[in-house]
Amino acid sequence: MFVTRNLVISFAMIAILGVLDALSKGDLLPPDAGLGDNLRFMFLRAPLLYEQVFSFAFLLSLLVTYVMLIRRNELVAIAGAGMSGARQIKALVPIVLLMSVASLVLIDQAAPRAQQALTSWLGPEAVTKNSEPLGELWLADEDVLVRIKTVEKDQLFDLTFVERIDRGRVSSVSFAEEATADDDGWRLSNVTQVRFDDNDVNPPQYWTSSLTPETLRLLSLEPRYLSVTDLWDLSQLQGSGNRSSSAYLVWIFSRLALPIAAIGFLIITVSTMQKFGRNPNAELTLVAVMAGGFVYVVVDNISKTLPENSRVDPALAALAPVVCLLLVGFLLASRSTKN
């Protein structure tokens, strides 16, 4: 019953957001786009939207399930059979964990593929928050700082190489109009160089690097659209890209914390619903729980931006909202047991 309602509510929320999303990004579709193209766009955007609605949809599914049990007087029968709130939580934990882990795997595997398909079809604007062109990339490759103005598939344009020696002192600056991907790096074209030492060295014609076109493409994307594996790989590229390693690590912790958040919602729902039918302010309680869930989603999204713009530890930023959610759940559970 809970599984079915979760699927229905998630599908409904994704459908509503998908329609609004299609309307806001409709100018990205080809001029002759028909119904099939619009449905294809909504289908590819669905995995990206699911990650955003998962938490709130999960809470709504739990609430609706318990409201239906109360209306049918089934919760009274469950309690009369000796199933206390704590026992109900224990009984539901396996299915909640199973569904949340399945959702985690779906988000982790489907979202990157959908993002890549959308980018190949309509360009990066189809997955970014706005239609502005992607900014330049700065990379740290051993003792060389590299600035890349434009990335287009397996070609790079307008590159600058700043070579450093002892204590960061600049020894040379090289400029390349174009770079083409090769087996062991990038072949440079039209290279000029300015040296600040006494060495008489020809400008480089080849950039040996482990960075591939796929790595550069991933660096251009928002972390929320990447898989855990890609997030970890990018977090190890110290000093590369427009984001710090913490900006990728926080999404790894957040992704892995989804099952824990689901358990928190379960505890809050079960504890709140035990006396729902006998509560004269039952509707207000229901609204309060939904409002609390919405506040959690907002706070969780805000906290995930902190490591990118400050020195906040990524694990703390990702797990603090989940820990607070669990504490609220345990508090409600203890009060429900005492009453």
C-alpha positions in Angstrom: 0.0 0.0 0.0 2.8 2.4 0.9 4.9 1.5 -2.1 2.0 2.1 -4.5 1.2 5.5 -2.9 4.8 6.5 -3.0 5.0 5.7 -6.7 1.8 7.5 -7.5 2.7 10.6 -5.5 6.3 10.7 -6.9 4.9 10.4 -10.4 2.3 13.1 -9.9 4.9 15.6 -8.5 7.3 14.8 -11.3 4.6 15.2 -13.9 3.5 18.6 -12.5 7.1 19.9 -12.3 7.8 18.4 -15.7 5.1 20.4 -17.3 6.3 23.6 -15.7 9.8 22.7 -16.6 8.9 22.1 -20.2 7.1 25.5 -20.4 10.1 27.4 -18.9 12.6 25.7 -21.2 10.4 25.3 -24.2 12.5 27.7 -26.2 15.4 25.2 -26.2 13.4 22.7 -28.3 13.7 22.8 -32.1 11.3 25.2 -33.8 9.4 22.3 -35.4 9.2 20.3 -32.1 5.9 18.4 -31.7 4.3 16.5 -28.9 6.8 13.7 -29.2 9.7 16.1 -28.6 8.0 17.6 -25.6 7.3 14.2 -24.1 10.9 13.2 -24.8 12.1 16.3 -23.0 9.9 15.6 -20.0 11.0 12.0 -19.9 14.7 12.9 -19.9 14.1 15.5 -17.2 12.2 13.1 -14.9 15.3 11.5 -13.3 16.7 15.0 -12.6 13.4 16.1 -11.0 13.0 13.0 -9.0 16.1 13.8 -7.0 14.5 17.1 -6.0 11.1 15.7 -5.0 12.2 12.5 -3.3 12.2 13.6 0.3 8.9 15.5 0.3 7.2 12.8 -1.8 8.4 10.1 0.7 7.0 12.1 3.6 3.6 12.6 1.8 3.4 8.9 1.0 3.9 8.0 4.7 1.3 10.6 5.8 -1.3 9.5 3.2 -0.8 5.8 4.1 -1.4 6.5 7.8 -4.4 8.8 7.2 -6.0 6.0 5.1 -5.3 3.5 7.9 -7.0 5.8 10.4 -10.0 6.4 8.2 -10.5 2.6 7.8 -10.0 2.1 11.6 -7.2 -0.2 10.7 -4.7 1.7 12.9 -6.9 1.0 15.9 -6.9 -2.7 15.1 -3.1 -2.6 14.7 -2.7 -0.9 18.1 -5.2 -3.3 19.7 -3.1 -6.2 18.4 -0.2 -4.9 20.5 1.7 -3.1 17.7 2.9 0.0 19.5 4.4 3.0 17.6 7.9 1.6 18.2 6.9 -1.8 16.8 5.3 -0.2 13.8 8.5 1.7 13.1 10.5 -1.5 13.4 8.1 -3.3 11.0 8.3 -0.6 8.4 12.1 0.1 8.5 13.0 -2.7 6.1 10.6 -1.6 3.4 11.5 2.1 3.9 15.2 1.2 3.6 14.6 -0.9 0.6 12.7 1.8 -1.2 15.1 4.6 -0.3 18.1 2.6 -1.3 16.4 1.7 -4.6 15.6 5.4 -5.1 19.2 6.3 -4.3 20.5 3.8 -7.0 17.9 5.1 -9.5 19.0 8.7 -8.9 22.7 7.9 -9.0 22.4 5.9 -12.3 19.6 7.5 -14.2 20.2 11.2 -13.6 23.7 11.3 -15.2 22.5 9.4 -18.2 19.5 11.7 -18.6 21.7 14.7 -18.2 24.1 13.5 -20.9 21.3 12.7 -23.3 19.8 16.2 -22.8 23.1 17.9 -23.2 23.8 16.0 -26.5 20.3 16.8 -27.8 19.7 20.4 -26.6 23.0 21.6 -25.2 24.1 22.3 -21.6 21.3 24.9 -21.1 18.8 22.0 -20.8 20.3 20.9 -17.5 21.6 24.2 -16.0 19.6 26.6 -14.0 19.8 29.3 -16.5 20.7 29.7 -20.2 24.0 31.5 -19.7 27.0 30.0 -21.3 29.3 27.9 -19.1 32.2 29.8 -17.6 35.9 29.1 -18.3 37.7 26.3 -16.5 40.8 26.6 -14.3 42.8 23.4 -13.8 45.8 22.5 -11.7 48.0 19.9 -13.4 51.1 19.3 -11.3 53.2 22.6 -11.5 51.1 24.1 -14.3 47.9 26.1 -14.0 45.7 25.8 -17.1 42.9 28.1 -18.1 40.5 26.9 -20.8 38.1 29.4 -22.3 35.9 27.1 -24.3 35.2 23.3 -24.1 33.6 21.7 -27.2 33.5 17.8 -27.0 37.1 16.7 -27.8 38.4 20.2 -28.6 39.5 23.0 -26.3 39.9 26.7 -27.4 41.9 29.6 -26.1 44.2 27.9 -23.5 46.7 29.5 -21.2 49.4 27.5 -19.4 51.1 29.1 -16.4 54.2 27.2 -15.5 55.4 27.6 -11.9 58.7 26.7 -10.2 60.0 27.1 -6.6 57.5 28.7 -4.2 55.0 29.3 -7.0 57.2 31.7 -9.0 56.0 31.9 -12.6 58.6 30.7 -15.1 56.6 31.0 -18.3 53.2 31.6 -19.7 52.1 29.8 -22.9 49.1 30.5 -25.1 47.4 28.0 -27.4 44.5 28.7 -29.8 43.3 25.1 -29.8 43.9 21.7 -28.3 42.6 18.4 -29.7 42.3 15.2 -27.6 44.8 12.5 -28.1 45.6 9.1 -26.5 47.9 10.5 -23.8 46.8 14.1 -23.6 46.1 17.1 -25.9 47.8 18.2 -29.1 48.2 22.0 -29.1 48.0 24.3 -32.1 49.3 27.8 -32.7 51.3 28.0 -29.5 53.2 31.1 -28.3 55.2 31.5 -25.1 56.5 34.3 -22.8 59.3 33.2 -20.5 60.4 34.9 -17.3 63.7 32.9 -16.8 66.9 32.4 -18.7 65.9 29.1 -20.2 65.7 28.9 -24.0 62.8 26.4 -24.4 60.5 26.0 -27.3 56.8 26.5 -26.7 55.0 23.2 -25.8 53.3 21.4 -28.7 51.7 18.7 -26.5 49.9 18.8 -23.1 50.4 15.4 -21.4 47.5 15.1 -19.0 45.1 12.5 -17.5 42.2 14.9 -18.0 40.0 13.5 -20.7 37.1 15.2 -22.7 34.7 13.3 -20.4 36.4 14.7 -17.2 36.2 18.2 -18.6 32.6 17.7 -19.5 31.8 16.6 -15.9 33.6 19.6 -14.5 31.2 21.8 -16.3 28.1 20.2 -14.8 26.3 20.9 -11.5 27.3 18.2 -8.9 23.7 17.2 -8.2 23.5 15.7 -11.7 26.6 13.4 -11.3 26.9 9.9 -10.0 28.6 9.1 -6.7 31.6 7.6 -8.6 32.0 10.8 -10.7 31.6 13.0 -7.7 34.4 11.1 -5.9 36.7 11.3 -9.0 36.2 15.0 -9.4 36.7 15.6 -5.7 40.2 14.2 -6.1 41.2 16.7 -8.7 42.6 19.2 -6.2 42.4 22.8 -7.5 40.8 21.8 -10.8 37.5 23.2 -12.1 35.4 26.1 -10.9 34.4 24.3 -7.7 36.3 23.1 -4.7 36.5 19.4 -3.8 34.1 20.0 -0.9 31.4 21.0 -3.4 31.5 17.4 -4.7 32.0 15.7 -1.4 28.9 17.3 0.1 26.7 15.7 -2.6 28.3 12.3 -1.9 27.4 12.5 1.8 23.9 13.9 0.9 23.2 11.1 -1.6 24.2 8.4 0.9 22.2 10.0 3.7 18.9 9.6 1.8 18.0 6.3 3.5 18.7 7.9 6.9 16.4 10.8 6.1 13.7 8.4 5.0 14.0 6.7 8.4 13.6 10.1 10.1 10.4 10.8 8.2 9.1 7.4 9.1 9.7 8.0 12.9 8.0 11.4 12.7 5.0 10.1 10.8 4.4 7.1 13.0 4.8 9.1 16.2 2.5 11.9 15.0 -0.2 9.6 13.7 -0.7 7.4 16.7 -3.3 9.8 18.3 -4.3 11.5 15.0 -7.9 10.3 15.1 -8.5 11.4 18.7 -6.8 14.8 18.2 -9.3 17.7 17.8 -6.5 19.6 15.9 -5.6 16.6 13.7 -5.7 18.6 10.5 -3.4 21.3 11.9 -1.0 18.5 13.0 -1.0 17.1 9.5 -0.3 20.5 8.0 2.5 21.2 10.6 4.2 17.9 9.6 4.0 18.7 5.9 5.3 22.2 6.6 8.1 20.8 8.6 9.0 18.5 5.8 9.1 21.4 3.4 11.3 23.4 5.7 13.7 20.4 5.9 13.9 20.2 2.1 14.7 23.9 1.9 17.3 23.8 4.7 18.9 20.7 3.2 19.3 22.3 -0.2 20.8 25.5 1.4 23.2 23.5 3.5 24.6 21.7 0.4 25.7 25.1 -1.0 27.7 26.1 2.1 30.9 24.0 1.4 31.3 25.5 -2.1 31.2 29.1 -0.8 32.8 28.8 2.7 35.0 26.5 4.8 32.1 24.5 6.2 33.0 20.8 6.4 31.0 18.9 3.6 30.1 16.0 5.9 28.7 18.4 8.5 26.8 20.4 5.9 25.2 17.2 4.4 24.5 15.3 7.6 23.5 18.1 10.0 19.9 18.5 8.6 19.5 14.7 8.7 20.7 14.4 12.3 18.3 17.2 13.3 15.5 15.3 11.5 16.3 12.2 13.5 16.4 14.1 16.7 13.0 15.6 16.1 11.7 12.1 15.3 13.1 10.6 18.5 11.7 13.5 20.5 8.2 12.9 19.1 8.5 9.2 19.5 9.4 9.6 23.2 6.5 12.0 23.8 4.2 9.6 22.0 5.3 6.7 24.2 4.9 8.7 27.4 1.3 9.8 26.4 
